[in-house]
Amino acid sequence: MNIFDDVEEYIESRPPYEKDRHWASSVVTCPRKAWYDFHGIEKTEKPTIARELKFRIGSATEAEWIKLVDKMAKHKNPFGSCFDSQTMSYRPDTLLIDRIENFCPQMIEDMVTATNEGRWDKNSITDYTAWGIPFRMKVDGLSLEIGGRLDLVCTVDHALPMLAEVKTSHMSRTNLLIKERIIPYDYLTQIIVYMIRYPGLIHEIHYIDRQTGYPYRYGVSEIGNKIIAQPGGYGNDGFDAGELFDGMHPRSYIPVRLEWMEQLYETETPPGQIVVQEVDAPKDKRKKFYVVSMAPFDHPSWLSREDYHMLAYEDGELITRKKTANKVSYSSGFCPYCDYRGYCLEEALDISS
C-alpha cells in the first residue's frame, strides 16, 4: 500500500466541471485548452498531490480571508452600537441580507435558485458575509450560459454591499499586478461578468500573494462609458481597463470572445497553430532548447498580450524555470500547468524533427 498513490487515484477519480456552460473564471483562456475541455478529451497530465495541495492552499487562504472579514465586522460592532457615518458601517439594522435585498434583488433570486437546487447552503450566510453563491446567466448571442460562483459578498463602509473576487498566486503575478499595474485577463473578465450580473454594487479583486501573504486590492468600477481599474481599491484613481483589451470595451468583449469560442467548439480538430522557435544555448549542457507557442489568431477577441507558451528540450523535457540564453530571458510560461500540454508538445517535437 502506498498512501500517495491512493490519494492521487482519488484526485483523478473526481468528476470534471460541467461542460454545458462557459465559466466566468475562464472567459479568456487558451482556445485549444478550452476545446479539449469542452470535448472531454483525455488529459495527458495526471493530477499530482503537489498540484492539488497548491490549489488547496489557495482555497484555504481564500477561506481564511473570508473568516477574517466576518470577524472584523463583528468586532467593529460587538454590541449593536449606534451607526457612525464617519467609521466603518456594520449596522445591525442593515445586515448584509437586507442590503442585498435592497440593492441587488438578482442576487437574492440566485440564492433562492441555488438553495432549491441544493447547490448552496443558505445557512452559510452570516450577518456580514456570504460566500460561494453559484449563478447561471444567459447572454444574447450565446448558445451556452455563463456560470460562476461568487467568492465573497460583504458589508463595507457604504450603503452598498461589496462583491469581491479573491485570488491567490505567486510572486511573479504579484509583481505584474502591483508594479506593472497589469491585471490578468481572467481576473478582470471574471469580475466584469459579476458586474454585468450584479450591477450597482462595489466590485473589487482581493489578491493575496501565496508566498508572503501580502494582500492587495483592485477596485473595478463603471464610470461613464468606461470600466475603470482602481489600484488600491474602490474609489481610488484608476485607468481605463479598455487599454488592456486593445481598445475594445470590456463589456462588449466578453460576448464576442465567448461567441468565438462556441464557433471553435464546432471544429473537428483542436484550433490553432503550434509554432516552434529553436534557441541556441551555448552555456547549457544540451546546447539548445525550444520555445513552443500558440500562433496568434486572426480574430478581434484575440488580444495582443495573450501568450501561451512553454520551454522544452528536444527530448520533450519541460523547462519549468526562467531560462536565459545569449543574454535573452525566456519565461517558462503557463502552459506547463496545462493538463493537455502533452498534445501540443508532441506536435511541436514533430515540427522540430
N, C-alpha and C positions, 0 to 999 in steps of 0.2 A: 504493500500500500504506500502510495506517495500522495500526501495530502495536497501538494502543489498541483499535481496532475488532476486530482479530483476537483479542486477549485477552478482550474482552467476549463475543465469539462463542463462545470456548472455555468461558467460565464458564457461559454459557447452555445449552451442549450437555450439561453433566453430568447424569447421571440423578438423579432426586429420591430422598429417603429412601423405604424400603419403607413401603407403606400398609397392610400386613397386620397391624399391631400398634399398640398405644399406645406412647409413648415416655416413659421416666421423667423426661426433662427438660422435658416439656410436659404434665404432669398438669393443671395449672391454666393454661389459655390461653383466648384469646377463642373462644367456641363457634363463631362464624361463620368465623373463620380455620381452625379445626380442620375444619369442614365442607368448606370449599373444598379444603383439603389432601387430605382423605380421598377426595373425589370427583375429584381430579385436574383441577380447574377451571383454565383458563388464567390465569396471573398477569397482572395489569395493569401491574406494575412490572418492568422488565427489570433484571437484575443489573448492577451497576456495578463498575468497578475500585476505586473508593473504598470501597465497602461490603465488597468481597472482601478488600481489604488490611486493613481494620479488623478483620474476622473473623480473618484470618491473624495479625495482631499479637497478638490474644488467644490464639490457639492456640500461637504461638511463646513467649509469656510462660508459658503453662502448661507447655510442654515444658522450658523453661529452669528452671522451679521444680522439676520432677521431677529434672532433672540435678543441681541443687544439693543436693537432699535425698539423692540417692545418693552424691554426692561427700562430703558431710558425714559420712555413715555410714562410708564408707571411711576418712576422715580420723580419725574417732573411734577406729577400731580398725585401724590400718595393719599391725600385726604379729601380730594374733591375741592381744592381751594378755588377761589374766585379767578375768573379769567382776566389775565393782564395782557392787553393787546401789544405791549412792548416786549413780551417774552414769548418763549415757545408756547404754543397753544395745544394743550391736550385736555380739553374741557369735558367733564363727564356728561354735560348736557348735549354735546355734539360729538358723540363717539364715531368711530370710523364708519360703521354700517349706516349711521344716519347721514353722514356726509356723502357716502356713495349713493344712497337713495336720492339725495337732493341734487347731486351734480352729475351722476352717471348711471341712469336707470338701465342702460345697456349692460353694465357690469352685474347689476342685480339679476337681470334676466339670464345672463350667462352662469351666474352662481346657481340659480334655481335649476337650469337645464343640466348642469354638471352634477348637481346633487341627485336629481331624479334618475340620471343615467349611472349613478354610482361611481363617477369619476372624480369626485371631490367631496371632502368631509366638511360639511358646514360648521361643525364644531371646532374646526381648526382656527376660525377667525376669532381674534381677541378684541378687546375694546379699542385697540390701537393699530393692529396689524392683521393683514390677510396675505396668504401666500399660496402658490401652486394652483391658481384658478385657471382651469382649461377653457378654451373657447374655440369655436369654428366660425368662419365668416365667408360669405360669398362675395366675390368681386366681379363686376361686369367685365365680360370678355374672357373670363377664365372658366374652363370646364371643371377644374378641381377647386375645392375650398382651400382656404388658408387656415391652418391650425396653429395653436400656440398655448403656452402655459405661463401665466404671469408670476414672476419671481416674488415681488413684494409690492403691496399696496399699504400705505401707512398715512397717519395724520402728520401734518407738519405745521409750521408757524403761519399758515394761511388758512383760509376757509376751505380751499380745495384740497382733496386728497392728493398724495404723491404716488405715482406709479413708477417703480424703479426696476430696471433690469440689472441683475447682479452678475458680474463677470469676474473670473479669476484667470490669470495667466502668468507667464514667466517674464523675466526682466526685459527681454528684447521688445516684447509688446508693450511693457510699461514705458520704456523709453520712447516708443512710437507715439503713444498716447500723450505723454506729458511734455517731452522735449520737442517733438516734431509736430505736435497737435494734429495728428492724423488718426482718425477713428477707423478701425477696421470696418470694411463694408458690412460684414454680417452683424456687427454690433449696431451700426447705425440703422440699417434697414429693418432690423427687428424692432427697435423702439419706435420707428416710424409706422410700422404696421400697427403697433399698440396705439399710436396717436390717431390713426385712421379709425380704429375700432372704438377707442375711448377718448374722444376729443374733449378739450376744455379742462383737462387735469394738468397737474405738474408732472412732467416726464423727465426722468434722469437715468443715466447709466452710472451705476456704482461699481467701480473697478477696484479689485484688491490684488496686489502683487502676491503671487503664490509663494515666493521665496522669502520676502521680507515682511509680508503682512501690511505693506504700505497701502492705504486707501486713497482713492481719488474719485472725484465726481465730474460728470459732464451733464449739463442741462441740455435738453433738446426742445426748442420752442418754435412755434409757428408765429412769426411776426410779419404782418402784412402778407405778402405773397411768397415769403421765403421761410425755409426751415433753417433756424439758427442753432449751431452747435456752440455751447457755452462752457468753455473750460473752467473748472472750479465749481460748477453747479448752476442751477436755475437762477435767473436774474442777473447773472454776470454778463459782461460784454462778450460777444462771440463773433463767429464768422459764418458766412453763407455755406451751408452744407452742400449746396448745389455745386460748389467748386470741386468736391470730391467725386461728383457724378458727371464730370466732363460737361457741366453746364445744364444738364437735364434736371428738371425739378424732381426731387426725391419722391414725392407723392406719385408723379407720373411714371417714374422709373420702375417702380415695383410691379405694376401690372404688365408693363412692356416686357420686363425681364421674365416674369413667370409665364406669360403667353408664349414667349420664345422657347422656354423650357418644355412646355407642353408640345410644341411642334417637334422639338428634338426627340421627345419620348416616342414619337411615331416612327422614327427611323429604325431600320433593322439592325444596324451596326452602331457601335458607340461613336459619338460625334467627335470631331476634332482631329487635328493632325499633330503627331508627335515629331518634335524637332530635336536633333542631337548635335551638340557642339562639342568637338574634341578639344581638350585643353592640355597643352604641354606643361608638364610639371617636373622640371629637371631635378628639383630637390626632393621629390617624392621617390621612394624606392620603386614605385611602379611606373614612374616617368610620365604618366598621363592619366586623366580621368575625363568623364563626360558630364556635361550639363544636359539633362533630359527635361524638356519643357513642352508645354502646350502652345502651339502656334496661335496667334490672335485670331479671333473670329470676326468675320465681316458682318457685324450686327450692331445697331445703335446701343444696345444694352451691354455690349462687351466694353468694359471700362479700361482706360489706359493703364491703370495701376494694377489690374488683375495679373497675377503672376503665379502660375502653377508649375513648379519645377522641383527637381531633386538632383543630387550629385551621386555618381556611381563610378566604380572601376569597370574595366572591360569584362570582368567575370561576373558582373551583376551585384557585387557587394556595395551596399549603400554607404555613403559618407554622411554621417549624422551630425557633424560639426562644421562650422565655417571653415572654408578651405582657402588658402592663399597660394597663388601661383603667378610668378612674374610680376609681383607687386600689385596684383589684382585680387581683391577679396570676393569670394563667392559664398553666399549664404547657402545653408543646406536645404532651405525651402520648407514648405509644409507638406509636400507630397509624401515624405517618409512616414507621415501619420495616417495616410490613406489606406483603408482596408483593401483597396483594389490596385495598389501600386504595381503589383506583380505583372498585370497585363500590360501596362504602359512600359514597364522596364523590359519586358520580353520583346515588345515591339521595337524599343529603342536599340536593343542589342542586335536585333535582326538588321536594323538600318545601318548600324555601325560596322557590322561584319563584312 
